[in-house]
Amino acid sequence: MGSNEEPKRSAIVDQPHSESGKATTDAPEPQWADGLRKLYDSVVEEPLPDSFKDLLSKLDDDPDDGKS
């Protein structure tokens, strides 16, 4: 690649997407994609820990609104 050439963009960036957000292509997804999606979904669906809920509640009830 010469200094005046632009780097090639990934084909994934240029793929059109369906309403579900998945790339519309006939190519099969890599094997790891399903596992990664399941892992992400499991983290997103985890309940918020009580300690974090308590912290958010304290921040919401702060009379100073965080101002010093």
Distance bins in CASP14 RR format, pairs under 12 A and 6 or more apart:
PFRMAT RR
TARGET T0000
AUTHOR 0000-0000-0000
RMODE 2
METHOD distances of the structure
MODEL  1
1 7 1 0 0 1 0 0 0 0 0 0 0
1 8 0 0 0 0 1 0 0 0 0 0 0
7 13 0 0 0 0 0 1 0 0 0 0 0
8 14 0 0 0 0 0 1 0 0 0 0 0
9 15 0 0 0 0 0 1 0 0 0 0 0
10 23 0 0 0 0 0 1 0 0 0 0 0
11 23 0 0 0 0 1 0 0 0 0 0 0
11 25 0 0 0 0 1 0 0 0 0 0 0
11 27 0 0 0 0 1 0 0 0 0 0 0
12 22 0 0 0 0 0 1 0 0 0 0 0
12 23 1 0 0 1 0 0 0 0 0 0 0
12 24 0 0 0 0 0 1 0 0 0 0 0
12 25 0 0 0 0 1 0 0 0 0 0 0
12 27 0 0 0 0 0 1 0 0 0 0 0
12 29 0 0 0 0 0 1 0 0 0 0 0
12 30 0 0 0 0 0 1 0 0 0 0 0
12 33 0 0 0 0 0 1 0 0 0 0 0
13 23 0 0 0 0 1 0 0 0 0 0 0
14 23 0 0 0 0 1 0 0 0 0 0 0
14 24 0 0 0 0 0 1 0 0 0 0 0
14 25 0 0 0 0 0 1 0 0 0 0 0
15 21 0 0 0 0 0 1 0 0 0 0 0
15 22 0 0 0 0 1 0 0 0 0 0 0
15 23 1 0 1 0 0 0 0 0 0 0 0
15 24 1 0 0 1 0 0 0 0 0 0 0
15 25 1 0 1 0 0 0 0 0 0 0 0
15 26 0 0 0 0 0 1 0 0 0 0 0
15 27 0 0 0 0 1 0 0 0 0 0 0
15 29 0 0 0 0 0 1 0 0 0 0 0
16 22 0 0 0 0 0 1 0 0 0 0 0
16 23 1 0 0 1 0 0 0 0 0 0 0
16 24 1 0 1 0 0 0 0 0 0 0 0
16 25 0 0 0 0 1 0 0 0 0 0 0
17 23 1 0 1 0 0 0 0 0 0 0 0
17 24 1 0 0 1 0 0 0 0 0 0 0
17 25 0 0 0 0 1 0 0 0 0 0 0
18 24 1 0 1 0 0 0 0 0 0 0 0
18 25 0 0 0 0 1 0 0 0 0 0 0
20 37 0 0 0 0 0 1 0 0 0 0 0
21 37 0 0 0 0 0 1 0 0 0 0 0
22 29 0 0 0 0 1 0 0 0 0 0 0
22 33 0 0 0 0 1 0 0 0 0 0 0
22 34 0 0 0 0 0 1 0 0 0 0 0
22 37 0 0 0 0 1 0 0 0 0 0 0
23 29 0 0 0 0 1 0 0 0 0 0 0
23 33 0 0 0 0 0 1 0 0 0 0 0
27 33 0 0 0 0 0 1 0 0 0 0 0
28 34 0 0 0 0 0 1 0 0 0 0 0
29 35 0 0 0 0 0 1 0 0 0 0 0
29 36 0 0 0 0 1 0 0 0 0 0 0
29 37 0 0 0 0 1 0 0 0 0 0 0
30 36 0 0 0 0 1 0 0 0 0 0 0
30 37 0 0 0 0 0 1 0 0 0 0 0
31 37 0 0 0 0 0 1 0 0 0 0 0
32 38 0 0 0 0 0 1 0 0 0 0 0
32 39 0 0 0 0 0 1 0 0 0 0 0
33 39 0 0 0 0 0 1 0 0 0 0 0
33 40 0 0 0 0 0 1 0 0 0 0 0
34 40 0 0 0 0 0 1 0 0 0 0 0
34 41 0 0 0 0 0 1 0 0 0 0 0
35 41 0 0 0 0 1 0 0 0 0 0 0
35 42 0 0 0 0 1 0 0 0 0 0 0
36 42 0 0 0 0 0 1 0 0 0 0 0
36 43 0 0 0 0 0 1 0 0 0 0 0
37 43 0 0 0 0 0 1 0 0 0 0 0
37 44 0 0 0 0 0 1 0 0 0 0 0
38 44 0 0 0 0 0 1 0 0 0 0 0
38 45 0 0 0 0 0 1 0 0 0 0 0
39 45 0 0 0 0 0 1 0 0 0 0 0
39 46 0 0 0 0 0 1 0 0 0 0 0
40 46 0 0 0 0 0 1 0 0 0 0 0
46 52 0 0 0 0 0 1 0 0 0 0 0
47 53 0 0 0 0 1 0 0 0 0 0 0
48 54 0 0 0 0 0 1 0 0 0 0 0
48 55 0 0 0 0 0 1 0 0 0 0 0
48 56 0 0 0 0 1 0 0 0 0 0 0
48 57 0 0 0 0 0 1 0 0 0 0 0
49 55 0 0 0 0 1 0 0 0 0 0 0
49 56 0 0 0 0 0 1 0 0 0 0 0
50 56 0 0 0 0 0 1 0 0 0 0 0
50 57 0 0 0 0 0 1 0 0 0 0 0
51 57 0 0 0 0 0 1 0 0 0 0 0
51 58 0 0 0 0 0 1 0 0 0 0 0
52 58 0 0 0 0 0 1 0 0 0 0 0
52 59 0 0 0 0 0 1 0 0 0 0 0
53 59 0 0 0 0 0 1 0 0 0 0 0
53 60 0 0 0 0 0 1 0 0 0 0 0
54 60 0 0 0 0 0 1 0 0 0 0 0
54 61 0 0 0 0 0 1 0 0 0 0 0
55 61 0 0 0 0 0 1 0 0 0 0 0
55 62 0 0 0 0 0 1 0 0 0 0 0
56 62 0 0 0 0 0 1 0 0 0 0 0
58 64 0 0 0 0 0 1 0 0 0 0 0
58 66 0 0 0 0 0 1 0 0 0 0 0
59 65 0 0 0 0 1 0 0 0 0 0 0
59 66 0 0 0 0 1 0 0 0 0 0 0
60 66 0 0 0 0 0 1 0 0 0 0 0
62 68 0 0 0 0 0 1 0 0 0 0 0
END
